[in-house]
Amino acid sequence: MVWSTSQLAELAGTTVNTVRHYHALGLLAEPERRANGYKSYGVQHLVRVLQVRRLSELGVPLSKVPDAVAGGDQRELLRELHSELETSIRRLERIRDEVGSLMAHGAPLDTPSGFEGIADGMTPTDRTLASIFGQVYDDPAMQDIRAMFEDGQARFAELDATFEALTVDASEEARSAVVQQMLPALRENLERYPWLLTEPRTRQTPPLAQSALIESMRALYNDAQLEVLLRALAQVRSEIDAHDDGKT
């Protein structure tokens, strides 16, 4: 009995394109052709396709199939597959938990991992900035940053709203007022998390991390907001330096 390409694919539970792909990779030998030029597949071809499909289902890369079928070190290959599958399962479990958390809190899809519980009080800018922070700072630092976001929502909601509403053409009076409003929160955060000024707790090299943070802030905030941030930070740093000098 001989079969056409479509019949072979149907018997093997796959597609014609997959059969052609196996041919292209050298995983399936070319069959003889009938007098009319059509391919003529036999049992050996069906067995080969089933072998390749089985190995592929187990996670064997197609590049390793020939060696596995030819009797290579299958136990070592299975050990590698087992380790890779365990890693994939852990990743999928983490993703499942994150999706469940997003659903439970009704959080937007772009909410960074770990911030689902406070997403309701985060602006789109907050979520974007937190996502960038997650790429820049290490995990312990991100725990502190999440705490700052959460504390800010609970205690400095008015400050956040005022800062968000600050327009690029804001008057000097308005800017100064926001600076003064920002100082207590900034003082408290720098006192509670001194590493913000002293330790580069980042995943990348300090220059790359710094450039990512600076460019992100420039993209997310207007000139008035950036000026307010810099003025408030400069004042608090000056106070910290003066305090340290007083100790010596």
C-alpha positions as CSV (number, residue, x, y, z in Angstrom):
1,M,0.0,0.0,0.0
2,V,1.3,3.5,-0.9
3,W,0.1,6.9,0.2
4,S,0.1,10.4,-1.1
5,T,1.6,13.3,1.0
6,S,-1.8,14.3,2.3
7,Q,-2.7,10.7,3.2
8,L,0.6,10.2,5.0
9,A,0.0,13.4,7.0
10,E,-3.5,12.3,7.9
11,L,-2.3,8.9,9.1
12,A,0.4,10.5,11.2
13,G,-1.9,13.1,12.6
14,T,0.0,16.0,11.3
15,T,-0.1,18.4,8.3
16,V,1.3,18.3,4.8
17,N,3.4,21.4,5.6
18,T,4.9,19.5,8.5
19,V,5.8,16.6,6.3
20,R,7.4,19.0,3.8
21,H,9.3,20.6,6.7
22,Y,10.7,17.2,7.8
23,H,11.9,16.7,4.2
24,A,13.5,20.1,4.2
25,L,15.4,19.4,7.4
26,G,16.5,15.9,6.2
27,L,14.5,14.1,8.8
28,L,12.3,12.3,6.3
29,A,13.7,10.6,3.2
30,E,12.3,11.4,-0.1
31,P,10.0,8.7,-1.4
32,E,9.8,7.2,-4.8
33,R,7.5,8.8,-7.3
34,R,4.7,7.2,-9.2
35,A,4.5,7.3,-13.0
36,N,2.4,10.4,-12.8
37,G,5.1,12.2,-10.7
38,Y,3.3,12.1,-7.4
39,K,5.2,11.0,-4.3
40,S,4.5,7.5,-3.0
41,Y,5.0,7.0,0.7
42,G,5.2,3.6,2.5
43,V,5.1,2.2,6.0
44,Q,8.8,3.2,6.7
45,H,7.9,6.8,6.0
46,L,4.9,6.7,8.3
47,V,7.0,5.1,11.1
48,R,9.7,7.9,10.6
49,V,7.1,10.7,10.8
50,L,5.6,9.1,14.0
51,Q,9.1,8.9,15.5
52,V,9.9,12.5,14.8
53,R,6.5,13.6,16.1
54,R,6.9,11.7,19.3
55,L,10.3,13.1,20.0
56,S,9.1,16.6,19.1
57,E,6.2,16.2,21.5
58,L,8.6,15.2,24.3
59,G,10.5,18.4,23.6
60,V,13.4,17.1,21.6
61,P,14.7,19.8,19.3
62,L,14.4,18.7,15.7
63,S,18.2,19.2,15.3
64,K,18.8,16.4,17.8
65,V,16.2,14.0,16.4
66,P,18.6,12.2,13.9
67,D,21.1,11.4,16.7
68,A,18.3,10.2,19.0
69,V,16.7,8.0,16.4
70,A,20.1,6.6,15.4
71,G,20.7,5.3,18.9
72,G,22.6,8.2,20.5
73,D,22.8,8.7,24.3
74,Q,19.1,8.7,24.9
75,R,19.4,8.7,28.7
76,E,21.5,11.9,28.7
77,L,19.0,13.4,26.3
78,L,16.1,12.5,28.5
79,R,17.9,14.0,31.5
80,E,18.3,17.2,29.6
81,L,14.7,17.2,28.6
82,H,13.6,16.5,32.1
83,S,15.6,19.5,33.5
84,E,14.3,21.8,30.7
85,L,10.7,20.7,31.4
86,E,11.0,21.4,35.1
87,T,12.3,24.9,34.3
88,S,9.4,25.4,31.9
89,I,6.9,24.1,34.4
90,R,8.2,26.5,37.1
91,R,8.0,29.4,34.6
92,L,4.4,28.5,33.5
93,E,3.3,28.2,37.2
94,R,4.7,31.6,37.9
95,I,2.9,33.0,34.8
96,R,-0.3,31.3,35.9
97,D,0.0,32.8,39.4
98,E,0.6,36.3,37.9
99,V,-2.4,35.9,35.5
100,G,-4.5,34.8,38.5
101,S,-3.3,37.8,40.5
102,L,-4.2,40.2,37.6
103,M,-7.7,38.7,37.4
104,A,-8.2,38.8,41.2
105,H,-7.3,42.5,41.5
106,G,-8.7,43.6,38.1
107,A,-5.3,45.0,37.3
108,P,-4.4,46.1,33.7
109,L,-2.3,43.6,31.7
110,D,0.7,45.9,31.7
111,T,0.9,45.9,35.5
112,P,4.4,44.8,36.6
113,S,4.8,41.6,38.5
114,G,4.2,42.1,42.2
115,F,2.3,45.3,41.8
116,E,-1.1,43.8,41.0
117,G,-2.5,44.5,44.5
118,I,-1.8,48.2,44.2
119,A,-2.5,48.6,40.5
120,D,-5.9,50.3,41.1
121,G,-4.1,53.3,42.5
122,M,-1.4,53.5,39.9
123,T,-1.5,55.8,36.9
124,P,-0.4,54.6,33.4
125,T,2.8,56.5,34.0
126,D,3.3,54.8,37.4
127,R,2.9,51.3,35.7
128,T,5.3,52.3,33.0
129,L,7.9,53.5,35.4
130,A,7.5,50.5,37.7
131,S,8.0,48.2,34.6
132,I,11.3,50.0,33.8
133,F,12.4,49.9,37.4
134,G,11.8,46.2,37.3
135,Q,14.4,45.9,34.5
136,V,16.9,48.2,36.2
137,Y,16.7,47.3,40.0
138,D,17.3,44.0,41.6
139,D,14.5,42.0,43.4
140,P,15.2,43.4,47.0
141,A,15.2,46.9,45.6
142,M,11.9,46.3,43.8
143,Q,10.3,45.2,47.1
144,D,11.3,48.6,48.6
145,I,10.0,50.4,45.5
146,R,6.7,48.6,45.7
147,A,6.4,49.6,49.3
148,M,7.1,53.2,48.3
149,F,4.3,53.1,45.7
150,E,1.9,51.5,48.2
151,D,2.8,54.0,51.0
152,G,2.5,56.9,48.5
153,Q,-1.1,55.8,47.6
154,A,-2.1,55.6,51.3
155,R,-0.4,58.8,52.5
156,F,0.5,61.0,49.6
157,A,-2.4,60.7,47.2
158,E,-2.9,64.5,47.1
159,L,0.8,65.0,46.3
160,D,0.6,62.5,43.5
161,A,-2.5,64.1,42.0
162,T,-1.0,67.6,42.2
163,F,2.3,66.4,40.6
164,E,0.4,64.6,37.8
165,A,-1.6,67.7,37.1
166,L,1.5,70.0,36.9
167,T,1.6,71.3,33.3
168,V,4.7,72.4,31.4
169,D,3.7,76.0,31.6
170,A,3.1,76.0,35.4
171,S,4.0,79.2,37.2
172,E,7.0,79.5,39.6
173,E,4.6,79.7,42.4
174,A,2.9,76.5,41.5
175,R,6.2,74.7,41.0
176,S,7.5,75.9,44.4
177,A,4.3,74.8,46.1
178,V,4.7,71.3,44.7
179,V,8.4,71.2,45.7
180,Q,7.4,72.0,49.3
181,Q,4.6,69.5,49.2
182,M,7.0,66.8,47.9
183,L,9.8,67.4,50.5
184,P,8.3,65.4,53.4
185,A,7.6,62.3,51.3
186,L,11.1,62.5,49.7
187,R,12.8,63.0,53.1
188,E,11.0,60.0,54.5
189,N,11.7,57.7,51.6
190,L,15.4,58.6,51.6
191,E,15.6,58.1,55.3
192,R,13.9,54.7,55.1
193,Y,15.7,53.6,52.0
194,P,19.1,55.2,52.0
195,W,20.3,52.9,49.3
196,L,18.5,55.2,46.8
197,L,21.4,57.6,47.2
198,T,24.3,55.3,48.2
199,E,24.0,51.9,46.6
200,P,23.6,51.0,43.0
201,R,21.3,48.0,43.6
202,T,20.8,47.4,39.9
203,R,20.8,44.5,37.5
204,Q,22.9,46.4,35.0
205,T,26.1,48.3,35.3
206,P,25.6,51.7,37.0
207,P,26.1,53.8,33.8
208,L,23.5,51.8,31.9
209,A,21.1,51.8,34.7
210,Q,21.5,55.5,35.2
211,S,21.0,56.2,31.6
212,A,17.8,54.1,31.5
213,L,16.4,55.9,34.5
214,I,17.3,59.4,33.3
215,E,15.9,58.8,29.8
216,S,12.7,57.2,31.1
217,M,12.0,60.2,33.4
218,R,12.6,62.6,30.5
219,A,10.2,60.7,28.4
220,L,7.5,60.3,31.0
221,Y,7.5,63.7,32.7
222,N,7.3,67.2,31.3
223,D,9.9,69.9,32.0
224,A,8.0,71.4,34.9
225,Q,7.6,68.0,36.6
226,L,11.3,67.2,36.1
227,E,12.3,70.6,37.5
228,V,10.2,70.0,40.6
229,L,11.7,66.6,41.1
230,L,15.3,67.9,40.7
231,R,14.7,70.8,43.0
232,A,13.2,68.7,45.8
233,L,15.9,66.1,45.5
234,A,18.6,68.7,45.6
235,Q,17.2,70.3,48.7
236,V,16.9,67.0,50.5
237,R,20.4,66.0,49.5
238,S,21.7,69.3,50.8
239,E,19.9,68.7,54.1
240,I,21.4,65.2,54.4
241,D,24.9,66.5,53.6
242,A,24.6,69.3,56.2
243,H,23.4,66.8,58.7
244,D,26.3,64.4,58.0
245,D,28.8,67.4,58.2
246,G,27.4,68.2,61.6
247,K,28.2,64.8,62.9
248,T,31.9,65.1,62.0
